[in-house]
Amino acid sequence: MPQNKQQKHKEQSKEAGFTLMELMVVIVILGILASIVVPRFLDEPHKARVVKAKMQIQGFSTAAKRFYLDNGYYPSTEQGLQALVNKPTTGRIPKQYPTAGYISKIPVDPWGNDYVYLSPSSHHEAFDIISFGADGEEGGIDDGADIQSWNLE
């Protein structure tokens, strides 16, 4: 190779890479961005579970209201939400009940616990439907806060 070409090749190879300092600056910047962004995404699964529980409670509420429109009363606490899936055989037996029920099934809440159904309500509503949240116990704050039919936003 002629000397000019070798010299050009050496100069190009020196300019082509990153210095250690440049790499360190990029790594620090990425670390700072990750420390800001990652915590925001860590809470997203909990928020999604809360939204899912609220949607399920609203679905149960709609089905219970349809039950009321057909029969003039809401299922009792003893009959529970299951009265929206299958025609009750205990307590007051509904006279108007669709063959397919009002909903196909009662899922557990997003944390794997059963929903609580109370009728009559203790909150000036016709019925209460409650998910006890992540802790599975009544009361609680933050992730363990209850999700209640009378308190949906």
DSSP file (Angstrom, degrees, kcal/mol; ACC not computed):
  #  RESIDUE AA STRUCTURE BP1 BP2  ACC     N-H-->O    O-->H-N    N-H-->O    O-->H-N    TCO  KAPPA ALPHA  PHI   PSI    X-CA   Y-CA   Z-CA
    1    1 A M              0   0    0      0, 0.0     5,-0.0     0, 0.0     0, 0.0   0.000 360.0 360.0 360.0 138.6    0.0    0.0    0.0
    2    2 A P     >  -     0   0    0      0, 0.0     4,-1.8     0, 0.0     3,-0.2  -0.315 360.0-111.1 -65.3 158.0    1.3    3.4   -0.7
    3    3 A Q  H  > S+     0   0    0      1,-0.2     4,-2.4     2,-0.2     5,-0.2   0.848 114.7  56.1 -62.9 -37.2    2.1    5.5    2.3
    4    4 A N  H  > S+     0   0    0      1,-0.2     4,-2.3     2,-0.2    -1,-0.2   0.904 107.9  48.4 -62.0 -41.9   -0.8    8.0    1.9
    5    5 A K  H  > S+     0   0    0     -3,-0.2     4,-2.4     2,-0.2    -1,-0.2   0.900 111.5  49.4 -67.3 -39.5   -3.3    5.2    1.9
    6    6 A Q  H  X S+     0   0    0     -4,-1.8     4,-2.2     2,-0.2    -2,-0.2   0.913 111.8  48.9 -65.1 -41.3   -1.8    3.6    5.0
    7    7 A Q  H  X S+     0   0    0     -4,-2.4     4,-2.2     2,-0.2    -2,-0.2   0.904 111.9  48.6 -65.5 -41.3   -1.9    6.9    6.8
    8    8 A K  H  X S+     0   0    0     -4,-2.3     4,-2.5     2,-0.2    -2,-0.2   0.910 110.6  51.7 -63.2 -42.5   -5.5    7.6    5.8
    9    9 A H  H  X S+     0   0    0     -4,-2.4     4,-2.1     1,-0.2    -2,-0.2   0.898 110.4  48.2 -63.1 -41.3   -6.5    4.1    7.0
   10   10 A K  H  X S+     0   0    0     -4,-2.2     4,-1.5     2,-0.2    -1,-0.2   0.900 112.4  49.0 -65.1 -41.4   -4.8    4.7   10.4
   11   11 A E  H  X S+     0   0    0     -4,-2.2     4,-1.4     1,-0.2    -2,-0.2   0.899 111.7  49.1 -66.2 -40.3   -6.5    8.1   10.8
   12   12 A Q  H  X S+     0   0    0     -4,-2.5     4,-1.3     1,-0.2    -2,-0.2   0.901 109.1  51.6 -66.5 -40.5  -10.0    6.6    9.9
   13   13 A S  H  X S+     0   0    0     -4,-2.1     4,-0.6     1,-0.2    -1,-0.2   0.833 107.7  53.0 -69.4 -29.8   -9.6    3.7   12.3
   14   14 A K  H  < S+     0   0    0     -4,-1.5     3,-0.3     1,-0.2    -1,-0.2   0.853 114.0  42.4 -69.5 -34.6   -8.8    6.1   15.1
   15   15 A E  H  < S+     0   0    0     -4,-1.4    -2,-0.2     1,-0.2    -1,-0.2   0.635 100.2  73.2 -85.9 -15.9  -11.9    8.2   14.5
   16   16 A A  H  < S+     0   0    0     -4,-1.3    -1,-0.2    -5,-0.1    -2,-0.1   0.796  89.4  61.4 -74.9 -29.7  -14.3    5.3   13.9
   17   17 A G  S  < S-     0   0    0     -4,-0.6     2,-0.3    -3,-0.3     0, 0.0  -0.328  81.4-108.3 -96.1 175.0  -14.6    4.1   17.6
   18   18 A F        -     0   0    0     -2,-0.1     2,-0.1     1,-0.0    -1,-0.1  -0.753  30.8-121.3 -98.8 148.7  -15.9    5.6   20.8
   19   19 A T     >  -     0   0    0     -2,-0.3     4,-2.1     1,-0.1     5,-0.2  -0.458  26.4-110.7 -81.7 163.2  -13.7    6.5   23.6
   20   20 A L  H  > S+     0   0    0      1,-0.2     4,-2.3     2,-0.2     5,-0.2   0.879 119.6  54.7 -60.4 -38.4  -14.1    5.0   27.0
   21   21 A M  H  > S+     0   0    0      2,-0.2     4,-2.2     1,-0.2    -1,-0.2   0.908 106.6  50.1 -63.9 -42.8  -15.3    8.4   28.4
   22   22 A E  H  > S+     0   0    0      1,-0.2     4,-2.1     2,-0.2    -1,-0.2   0.912 111.3  49.0 -62.7 -42.6  -18.0    8.6   25.7
   23   23 A L  H  X S+     0   0    0     -4,-2.1     4,-2.4     1,-0.2    -2,-0.2   0.901 110.1  51.4 -63.0 -41.5  -19.2    5.1   26.5
   24   24 A M  H  X S+     0   0    0     -4,-2.3     4,-2.4     2,-0.2    -2,-0.2   0.902 109.0  50.5 -63.4 -41.2  -19.3    5.9   30.3
   25   25 A V  H  X S+     0   0    0     -4,-2.2     4,-2.3     2,-0.2    -1,-0.2   0.915 111.2  48.5 -63.3 -43.3  -21.4    9.0   29.6
   26   26 A V  H  X S+     0   0    0     -4,-2.1     4,-2.5     2,-0.2    -2,-0.2   0.909 111.5  49.8 -63.4 -42.8  -23.9    7.0   27.5
   27   27 A I  H  X S+     0   0    0     -4,-2.4     4,-2.2     2,-0.2    -2,-0.2   0.902 111.1  49.2 -64.1 -41.3  -24.1    4.3   30.2
   28   28 A V  H  X S+     0   0    0     -4,-2.4     4,-2.3     2,-0.2    -2,-0.2   0.917 111.3  49.3 -64.4 -42.8  -24.7    6.9   32.9
   29   29 A I  H  X S+     0   0    0     -4,-2.3     4,-2.5     1,-0.2    -2,-0.2   0.924 111.4  49.0 -62.9 -44.5  -27.4    8.6   30.9
   30   30 A L  H  X S+     0   0    0     -4,-2.5     4,-2.5     1,-0.2    -1,-0.2   0.887 110.4  52.0 -62.1 -38.6  -29.1    5.3   30.2
   31   31 A G  H  X S+     0   0    0     -4,-2.2     4,-2.1     2,-0.2    -2,-0.2   0.903 109.7  48.2 -63.8 -41.8  -29.0    4.5   33.9
   32   32 A I  H  X S+     0   0    0     -4,-2.3     4,-1.1     2,-0.2    -2,-0.2   0.926 112.6  48.3 -64.7 -45.2  -30.6    7.8   34.9
   33   33 A L  H  X S+     0   0    0     -4,-2.5     4,-2.7     1,-0.2     3,-0.5   0.909 111.2  50.7 -61.5 -42.4  -33.3    7.3   32.3
   34   34 A A  H  X S+     0   0    0     -4,-2.5     4,-2.2     1,-0.2    -1,-0.2   0.888 106.5  54.6 -63.9 -38.6  -34.0    3.7   33.5
   35   35 A S  H  < S+     0   0    0     -4,-2.1    -1,-0.2     1,-0.2    -2,-0.2   0.757 115.0  41.0 -68.4 -22.2  -34.2    4.9   37.1
   36   36 A I  H  < S+     0   0    0     -4,-1.1     4,-0.5    -3,-0.5    -2,-0.2   0.872 122.6  36.6 -88.0 -42.9  -36.9    7.4   36.0
   37   37 A V  H >X S+     0   0    0     -4,-2.7     4,-1.1    -5,-0.1     3,-0.7   0.898 106.5  61.8 -82.1 -43.2  -38.9    5.2   33.6
   38   38 A V  H >X S+     0   0    0     -4,-2.2     4,-1.6    -5,-0.3     3,-0.8   0.890  99.1  54.4 -57.9 -46.7  -38.8    1.7   35.2
   39   39 A P  H 3> S+     0   0    0      0, 0.0     4,-0.8     0, 0.0    -1,-0.2   0.840 104.2  57.1 -59.1 -30.1  -40.7    2.6   38.5
   40   40 A R  H <4 S+     0   0    0     -3,-0.7     3,-0.2    -4,-0.5     4,-0.2   0.856 109.8  44.1 -66.9 -33.8  -43.5    4.0   36.4
   41   41 A F  H X< S+     0   0    0     -4,-1.1     3,-0.8    -3,-0.8    -1,-0.2   0.715 100.1  69.5 -83.8 -21.5  -44.0    0.7   34.7
   42   42 A L  H 3< S+     0   0    0     -4,-1.6     4,-0.3     1,-0.2    -1,-0.2   0.821 100.2  48.4 -66.0 -30.0  -43.7   -1.4   37.8
   43   43 A D  T 3X S+     0   0    0     -4,-0.8     4,-2.0    -3,-0.2    -1,-0.2   0.559  88.6  88.1 -86.0  -8.9  -47.0   -0.1   39.1
   44   44 A E  H <> S+     0   0    0     -3,-0.8     4,-2.6     1,-0.2     5,-0.2   0.883  81.5  55.3 -62.1 -42.1  -48.8   -0.8   35.8
   45   45 A P  H  > S+     0   0    0      0, 0.0     4,-2.0     0, 0.0    -1,-0.2   0.907 109.2  48.8 -59.1 -38.8  -49.8   -4.4   36.5
   46   46 A H  H  > S+     0   0    0     -4,-0.3     4,-2.3    -3,-0.2    -2,-0.2   0.929 111.2  49.4 -64.8 -44.1  -51.5   -3.3   39.8
   47   47 A K  H  X S+     0   0    0     -4,-2.0     4,-2.4     1,-0.2    -1,-0.2   0.903 109.7  51.9 -61.5 -40.2  -53.4   -0.5   37.9
   48   48 A A  H  X S+     0   0    0     -4,-2.6     4,-2.4     1,-0.2    -1,-0.2   0.893 108.9  50.4 -63.7 -39.5  -54.5   -3.0   35.3
   49   49 A R  H  X S+     0   0    0     -4,-2.0     4,-2.6     2,-0.2    -1,-0.2   0.898 109.8  50.5 -65.5 -39.6  -55.9   -5.3   38.0
   50   50 A V  H  X S+     0   0    0     -4,-2.3     4,-2.4     2,-0.2    -2,-0.2   0.928 111.3  48.0 -63.7 -44.7  -57.8   -2.5   39.6
   51   51 A V  H  X S+     0   0    0     -4,-2.4     4,-2.3     1,-0.2    -2,-0.2   0.910 111.9  50.3 -62.2 -42.5  -59.3   -1.5   36.3
   52   52 A K  H  X S+     0   0    0     -4,-2.4     4,-2.5     2,-0.2    -2,-0.2   0.920 110.4  49.2 -62.3 -44.1  -60.2   -5.2   35.5
   53   53 A A  H  X S+     0   0    0     -4,-2.6     4,-2.6     1,-0.2    -2,-0.2   0.915 111.1  50.0 -62.1 -42.8  -61.9   -5.5   39.0
   54   54 A K  H  X S+     0   0    0     -4,-2.4     4,-2.3     1,-0.2    -1,-0.2   0.905 111.2  48.8 -62.0 -41.3  -63.9   -2.3   38.4
   55   55 A M  H  X S+     0   0    0     -4,-2.3     4,-2.1     2,-0.2    -2,-0.2   0.905 111.8  48.8 -66.2 -40.9  -65.0   -3.5   35.0
   56   56 A Q  H  X S+     0   0    0     -4,-2.5     4,-2.5     2,-0.2    -2,-0.2   0.923 110.9  50.2 -65.1 -42.7  -66.1   -6.9   36.4
   57   57 A I  H  X S+     0   0    0     -4,-2.6     4,-2.6     1,-0.2    -2,-0.2   0.904 110.0  50.9 -61.6 -41.3  -68.0   -5.2   39.3
   58   58 A Q  H  X S+     0   0    0     -4,-2.3     4,-2.3     2,-0.2    -1,-0.2   0.890 109.6  50.8 -63.2 -38.3  -69.8   -3.0   36.8
   59   59 A G  H  X S+     0   0    0     -4,-2.1     4,-2.2     2,-0.2    -2,-0.2   0.914 111.1  47.6 -64.0 -43.3  -70.7   -6.1   34.7
   60   60 A F  H  X S+     0   0    0     -4,-2.5     4,-2.7     2,-0.2    -2,-0.2   0.911 111.1  52.3 -62.5 -41.8  -72.1   -7.8   37.9
   61   61 A S  H  X S+     0   0    0     -4,-2.6     4,-2.2     1,-0.2    -2,-0.2   0.912 109.1  49.0 -61.8 -43.3  -74.0   -4.6   38.7
   62   62 A T  H  X S+     0   0    0     -4,-2.3     4,-2.0     2,-0.2    -1,-0.2   0.919 112.4  48.1 -62.1 -44.1  -75.6   -4.5   35.3
   63   63 A A  H  X S+     0   0    0     -4,-2.2     4,-2.3     1,-0.2    -2,-0.2   0.900 110.7  51.3 -64.4 -40.4  -76.6   -8.1   35.5
   64   64 A A  H  X S+     0   0    0     -4,-2.7     4,-2.2     1,-0.2    -1,-0.2   0.883 109.1  51.2 -64.5 -37.6  -78.1   -7.7   39.0
   65   65 A K  H  X S+     0   0    0     -4,-2.2     4,-2.4     2,-0.2    -1,-0.2   0.869 108.8  50.6 -68.0 -35.8  -80.1   -4.7   37.7
   66   66 A R  H  X S+     0   0    0     -4,-2.0     4,-2.0     2,-0.2    -2,-0.2   0.905 108.6  52.6 -65.5 -40.5  -81.4   -6.8   34.8
   67   67 A F  H  X S+     0   0    0     -4,-2.3     4,-2.0     1,-0.2     6,-0.3   0.922 110.1  49.3 -57.5 -44.7  -82.4   -9.5   37.4
   68   68 A Y  H  X S+     0   0    0     -4,-2.2     4,-3.5     1,-0.2    -2,-0.2   0.919 107.9  52.7 -62.1 -45.0  -84.2   -6.8   39.3
   69   69 A L  H  < S+     0   0    0     -4,-2.4    -1,-0.2     1,-0.2    -2,-0.2   0.875 114.6  42.8 -60.0 -37.3  -86.1   -5.5   36.2
   70   70 A D  H  < S+     0   0    0     -4,-2.0    -1,-0.2    -5,-0.1    -2,-0.2   0.830 131.4  20.5 -76.1 -32.0  -87.2   -9.1   35.5
   71   71 A N  H  < S-     0   0    0     -4,-2.0    -2,-0.2     2,-0.3    -3,-0.2   0.565  93.5-120.1-121.7 -12.3  -88.2  -10.0   39.0
   72   72 A G  S  < S+     0   0    0     -4,-3.5     2,-0.3    -5,-0.3    -4,-0.2   0.548  87.1  60.5  82.9   6.1  -88.7   -6.9   41.1
   73   73 A Y  S    S-     0   0    0     -6,-0.3    -2,-0.3    -5,-0.2    -1,-0.2  -0.975  79.7-112.7-155.4 162.0  -86.0   -7.7   43.6
   74   74 A Y        -     0   0    0     -2,-0.3    -9,-0.1     1,-0.1   -10,-0.0  -0.637  46.5 -87.8 -94.0 155.9  -82.3   -8.4   43.8
   75   75 A P        -     0   0    0      0, 0.0    -1,-0.1     0, 0.0    16,-0.1  -0.312  51.2-112.8 -57.4 147.2  -80.7  -11.7   44.6
   76   76 A S     >  -     0   0    0     16,-0.2     4,-2.3     1,-0.1     7,-0.2  -0.282  24.0-105.3 -77.1 167.8  -80.2  -12.2   48.3
   77   77 A T  T  4 S+     0   0    0     42,-1.2    40,-0.2     1,-0.2     4,-0.1   0.905 123.0  53.7 -57.9 -41.8  -76.8  -12.4   50.0
   78   78 A E  T  4 S+     0   0    0      1,-0.2    -1,-0.2    41,-0.2    13,-0.0   0.878 109.6  46.4 -63.3 -38.9  -77.3  -16.1   50.4
   79   79 A Q  T  4 S+     0   0    0      1,-0.1     4,-0.5     2,-0.1     3,-0.4   0.850  96.2 177.4 -71.9 -33.5  -78.0  -16.6   46.7
   80   80 A G    ><  -     0   0    0     -4,-2.3     3,-1.5     1,-0.2     4,-0.1   0.019  52.6 -42.4  64.0-169.2  -75.0  -14.4   45.9
   81   81 A L  G >  S+     0   0    0      1,-0.3     3,-2.3     2,-0.2     4,-0.4   0.734 126.3  77.5 -66.0 -22.3  -73.6  -13.6   42.5
   82   82 A Q  G >> S+     0   0    0     -3,-0.4     4,-2.6     1,-0.3     3,-1.5   0.762  79.3  71.8 -59.8 -23.9  -74.2  -17.2   41.4
   83   83 A A  G <4 S+     0   0    0     -3,-1.5    -1,-0.3    -4,-0.5    -2,-0.2   0.652  91.6  58.4 -66.0 -13.9  -77.9  -16.2   41.1
   84   84 A L  G <4 S+     0   0    0     -3,-2.3    18,-2.9    -4,-0.1    19,-1.8   0.621 112.6  38.3 -87.8 -14.2  -76.9  -14.3   38.0
   85   85 A V  T <4 S+     0   0    0     -3,-1.5     2,-0.4    -4,-0.4    -2,-0.2   0.836 126.4  22.3 -99.0 -47.8  -75.5  -17.4   36.4
   86   86 A N  S  < S-     0   0    0     -4,-2.6    -1,-0.3    15,-0.1     3,-0.1  -0.941  90.3 -97.9-125.8 144.9  -78.0  -20.1   37.4
   87   87 A K        -     0   0    0     -2,-0.4    -3,-0.1    12,-0.1    -4,-0.1  -0.407  49.6-112.1 -60.2 125.8  -81.6  -19.8   38.5
   88   88 A P        -     0   0    0      0, 0.0    -1,-0.1     0, 0.0    -9,-0.0  -0.272  26.8-169.8 -61.5 146.0  -81.6  -19.8   42.3
   89   89 A T        +     0   0    0      4,-0.1     2,-0.3    -3,-0.1     4,-0.1   0.386  69.7  56.7-114.3  -2.3  -83.2  -22.9   44.0
   90   90 A T  S    S+     0   0    0      2,-0.2     2,-0.0   -11,-0.0   -11,-0.0  -0.848 100.2   8.7-124.8 163.9  -83.3  -21.4   47.5
   91   91 A G  S    S+     0   0    0     -2,-0.3     2,-0.4     2,-0.1     0, 0.0  -0.347 123.4   1.0  67.5-150.4  -84.8  -18.3   49.0
   92   92 A R  S    S-     0   0    0      1,-0.0    -2,-0.2    -2,-0.0   -16,-0.2  -0.573  76.5-142.7 -70.4 124.6  -87.0  -16.3   46.7
   93   93 A I        -     0   0    0     -2,-0.4     2,-0.1    -4,-0.1    -4,-0.1  -0.804  18.3-122.9 -92.6 123.5  -87.3  -18.2   43.4
   94   94 A P        -     0   0    0      0, 0.0     3,-0.1     0, 0.0   -23,-0.1  -0.387  13.0-157.3 -67.6 139.9  -87.4  -15.8   40.4
   95   95 A K  S    S+     0   0    0      1,-0.2     2,-0.7   -24,-0.1   -24,-0.1   0.814  85.7  48.6 -84.6 -33.1  -90.4  -16.1   38.1
   96   96 A Q  S    S+     0   0    0    -29,-0.1    -1,-0.2   -26,-0.1   -26,-0.1  -0.917  71.3 150.8-109.9 107.5  -88.7  -14.5   35.1
   97   97 A Y        -     0   0    0     -2,-0.7   -10,-0.1    -3,-0.1   -30,-0.0  -0.964  41.8-125.6-141.3 122.0  -85.3  -16.0   34.5
   98   98 A P    >   -     0   0    0      0, 0.0     3,-1.7     0, 0.0   -11,-0.1  -0.340  21.2-124.0 -66.3 145.6  -83.5  -16.3   31.1
   99   99 A T  T 3  S+     0   0    0      1,-0.3   -12,-0.1     2,-0.1     3,-0.1   0.844 112.8  45.7 -58.5 -34.8  -82.4  -19.8   30.1
  100  100 A A  T 3  S-     0   0    0      1,-0.3    -1,-0.3   -14,-0.1     3,-0.1   0.409 110.3-129.9 -89.0   2.8  -78.8  -18.6   29.7
  101  101 A G    <   -     0   0    0     -3,-1.7    -1,-0.3     1,-0.2   -16,-0.2  -0.258  32.8 -74.1  76.1-171.1  -78.8  -16.6   32.9
  102  102 A Y  S    S+     0   0    0    -18,-2.9     2,-0.3     1,-0.3   -17,-0.2   0.731 114.8  10.9 -97.6 -28.1  -77.7  -13.0   33.2
  103  103 A I  S    S-     0   0    0    -19,-1.8    -1,-0.3    -3,-0.1     3,-0.1  -0.962  73.3-122.9-143.9 160.8  -74.0  -13.7   32.8
  104  104 A S  S    S-     0   0    0     -2,-0.3     2,-0.3     1,-0.2    -1,-0.1   0.844  82.8 -13.3 -78.5 -33.8  -72.0  -16.8   31.8
  105  105 A K        -     0   0    0    -21,-0.0    -1,-0.2     2,-0.0   -23,-0.0  -0.988  56.8-117.8-160.9 163.1  -69.8  -17.2   34.9
  106  106 A I        -     0   0    0     -2,-0.3     2,-0.1    -3,-0.1   -24,-0.0  -0.914  35.6-159.7-107.5 104.6  -68.6  -15.5   38.0
  107  107 A P        -     0   0    0      0, 0.0     8,-0.3     0, 0.0     2,-0.1  -0.369  22.4-106.5 -77.2 162.6  -64.8  -15.1   37.8
  108  108 A V        -     0   0    0      1,-0.1     6,-0.2     6,-0.1     0, 0.0  -0.423  48.1 -89.5 -76.0 165.2  -62.6  -14.5   40.8
  109  109 A D    >   -     0   0    0      4,-3.9     3,-2.6     1,-0.1    -1,-0.1  -0.214  48.5 -90.5 -70.4 170.7  -61.1  -11.1   41.2
  110  110 A P  T 3  S+     0   0    0      0, 0.0    -1,-0.1     0, 0.0   -60,-0.1   0.621 128.6  55.0 -61.4 -11.4  -57.8  -10.3   39.5
  111  111 A W  T 3  S-     0   0    0      2,-0.2     3,-0.1   -62,-0.1    -2,-0.1   0.321 123.0-102.6-101.9   6.2  -56.0  -11.3   42.7
  112  112 A G  S <  S+     0   0    0     -3,-2.6     2,-0.3     1,-0.3    -4,-0.0   0.611  81.6 123.3  87.4  13.2  -57.6  -14.8   42.7
  113  113 A N        -     0   0    0     20,-0.1    -4,-3.9    -4,-0.1    -1,-0.3  -0.728  64.6-104.4-106.3 156.8  -60.2  -14.1   45.5
  114  114 A D        -     0   0    0     -2,-0.3    18,-0.3    -6,-0.2     2,-0.2  -0.476  35.3-114.9 -74.0 147.9  -64.0  -14.4   45.3
  115  115 A Y        -     0   0    0     -8,-0.3     2,-0.5    -2,-0.1    16,-0.2  -0.522  26.4-127.7 -75.5 151.5  -66.1  -11.2   45.1
  116  116 A V  E     -A  130   0A   0     14,-2.8    14,-2.5    -2,-0.2     2,-0.4  -0.898  22.8-167.8-104.5 130.6  -68.3  -10.4   48.0
  117  117 A Y  E     +A  129   0A   0     -2,-0.5     2,-0.4    12,-0.2    12,-0.2  -0.978   6.5 179.6-121.0 128.1  -72.0   -9.8   47.3
  118  118 A L  E     -A  128   0A   0     10,-2.5    10,-2.7    -2,-0.4     4,-0.1  -0.994  11.1-153.2-130.3 128.3  -74.3   -8.3   49.9
  119  119 A S  S    S+     0   0    0     -2,-0.4   -42,-1.2     8,-0.2   -41,-0.2  -0.913  81.1  37.9-148.3 120.7  -78.0   -7.5   49.5
  120  120 A P  S    S-     0   0    0      0, 0.0     7,-0.2     0, 0.0     6,-0.1   0.415  99.4-130.3 -76.5 162.6  -79.5   -5.5   51.0
  121  121 A S        -     0   0    0      4,-0.7     3,-0.3     5,-0.3    -2,-0.1  -0.381  13.3-149.0 -81.9 157.3  -76.7   -3.0   51.0
  122  122 A S  S    S+     0   0    0      1,-0.1    -1,-0.1    -2,-0.1     4,-0.1   0.240  91.8  66.1-103.7  10.7  -75.3   -1.1   53.9
  123  123 A H  S    S-     0   0    0      2,-0.2    -1,-0.1     4,-0.0     3,-0.1  -0.103 119.0 -92.7-125.3  35.6  -74.3    1.8   51.7
  124  124 A H  S    S+     0   0    0     -3,-0.3     2,-0.2     1,-0.2    -2,-0.1   0.718  96.2 107.5  62.7  22.2  -77.7    3.2   50.5
  125  125 A E  S    S-     0   0    0      1,-0.1    -4,-0.7     0, 0.0    -1,-0.2  -0.668  83.9-110.6-114.7 175.9  -77.5    1.1   47.4
  126  126 A A  S    S-     0   0    0     -2,-0.2     2,-0.3     1,-0.2    -5,-0.3   0.801  96.4  -2.7 -77.0 -29.2  -79.6   -2.0   46.5
  127  127 A F        -     0   0    0     -7,-0.2     2,-0.4    -8,-0.1    -8,-0.2  -0.974  64.0-131.3-155.4 162.3  -76.5   -4.3   46.8
  128  128 A D  E     -A  118   0A   0    -10,-2.7   -10,-2.5    -2,-0.3     2,-0.4  -0.970  13.9-172.3-119.9 137.7  -72.8   -4.2   47.5
  129  129 A I  E     -A  117   0A   0     -2,-0.4    20,-2.2   -12,-0.2     2,-0.4  -0.997  17.1-178.1-127.4 127.8  -70.2   -5.9   45.4
  130  130 A I  E     -AB 116 148A   0    -14,-2.5   -14,-2.8    -2,-0.4     2,-0.5  -0.970  25.3-165.2-133.9 139.0  -66.6   -5.9   46.8
  131  131 A S  E     - B   0 147A   0     16,-2.6    16,-3.0    -2,-0.4   -16,-0.1  -0.990  19.1-147.3-112.2 131.1  -63.2   -7.0   45.9
  132  132 A F      > -     0   0    0     -2,-0.5     5,-0.7   -18,-0.3     3,-0.5   0.373  38.2-136.8 -81.9   7.4  -60.8   -6.9   48.8
  133  133 A G  T > 5 -     0   0    0      1,-0.2     3,-1.0     3,-0.2    -1,-0.2  -0.223  51.3 -26.9  75.6-161.7  -57.9   -6.1   46.6
  134  134 A A  T 3 5S+     0   0    0      9,-1.9    10,-0.2     1,-0.3    -1,-0.2   0.795 135.8  51.6 -64.0 -32.4  -54.3   -7.5   46.6
  135  135 A D  T 3 5S-     0   0    0     -3,-0.5    -1,-0.3     2,-0.2    -2,-0.2   0.644  96.2-138.4 -83.0 -12.2  -54.3   -8.4   50.3
  136  136 A G  T < 5 +     0   0    0     -3,-1.0     2,-0.3    -4,-0.4    -3,-0.2   0.629  67.0 106.7  68.7  13.1  -57.6  -10.3   50.1
  137  137 A E  S   <S-     0   0    0     -5,-0.7    -1,-0.2     7,-0.2    -2,-0.2  -0.908  80.2 -92.1-125.8 152.5  -58.8   -8.8   53.4
  138  138 A E  S    S+     0   0    0     -2,-0.3     2,-0.2    -3,-0.1    -6,-0.1  -0.306  95.7   8.6 -61.5 142.0  -61.4   -6.1   54.2
  139  139 A G  S    S+     0   0    0      1,-0.1    -2,-0.2     0, 0.0     2,-0.1  -0.505  73.8 143.3  84.5-157.2  -60.0   -2.6   54.4
  140  140 A G        -     0   0    0     -2,-0.2     6,-0.4     5,-0.2     2,-0.3  -0.187  37.1-118.3 105.8 161.6  -56.4   -1.9   53.4
  141  141 A I    >   -     0   0    0      4,-0.2     3,-2.2    -2,-0.1     4,-0.1  -0.869  69.2  -3.6-132.7 166.2  -54.6    0.9   51.6
  142  142 A D  G >  S+     0   0    0     -2,-0.3     3,-1.6     1,-0.3     0, 0.0  -0.279 136.8   2.8  51.7-122.3  -52.6    1.3   48.4
  143  143 A D  G 3  S+     0   0    0      1,-0.3    -9,-1.9   -10,-0.1    -1,-0.3   0.775 138.0  52.2 -64.1 -26.1  -52.3   -2.2   46.7
  144  144 A G  G <  S+     0   0    0     -3,-2.2    -1,-0.3   -10,-0.2    -2,-0.2   0.353  81.3 128.1 -91.7   6.4  -54.5   -3.7   49.4
  145  145 A A    <   -     0   0    0     -3,-1.6   -11,-0.2    -4,-0.1    -4,-0.2  -0.332  62.2-113.3 -67.1 143.2  -57.3   -1.2   49.1
  146  146 A D        -     0   0    0     -6,-0.4     2,-0.5   -13,-0.1   -14,-0.2  -0.408  17.4-142.5 -72.8 150.7  -60.9   -2.6   48.6
  147  147 A I  E     -B  131   0A   0    -16,-3.0   -16,-2.6    -2,-0.1     2,-0.4  -0.981  25.9-170.6-115.8 120.0  -62.7   -2.0   45.3
  148  148 A Q  E >   -B  130   0A   0     -2,-0.5     3,-1.5   -18,-0.2   -18,-0.2  -0.879  31.6-132.9-122.7 143.0  -66.4   -1.4   46.0
  149  149 A S  G >  S+     0   0    0    -20,-2.2     3,-0.7    -2,-0.4    -1,-0.1   0.813 109.2  49.9 -62.5 -31.2  -69.4   -1.1   43.8
  150  150 A W  G 3  S+     0   0    0      1,-0.2    -1,-0.3   -21,-0.2   -20,-0.1   0.499 113.1  48.0 -84.9  -3.1  -70.7    2.1   45.5
  151  151 A N  G <  S+     0   0    0     -3,-1.5     2,-0.2     0, 0.0    -1,-0.2  -0.052  75.3 136.5-129.6  31.2  -67.3    3.7   45.2
  152  152 A L    <         0   0    0     -3,-0.7    -3,-0.0     1,-0.1    -5,-0.0  -0.580 360.0 360.0 -81.7 144.1  -66.3    3.2   41.6
  153  153 A E              0   0    0     -2,-0.2    -1,-0.1     0, 0.0   -99,-0.0   0.355 360.0 360.0-118.4 360.0  -64.8    6.1   39.8
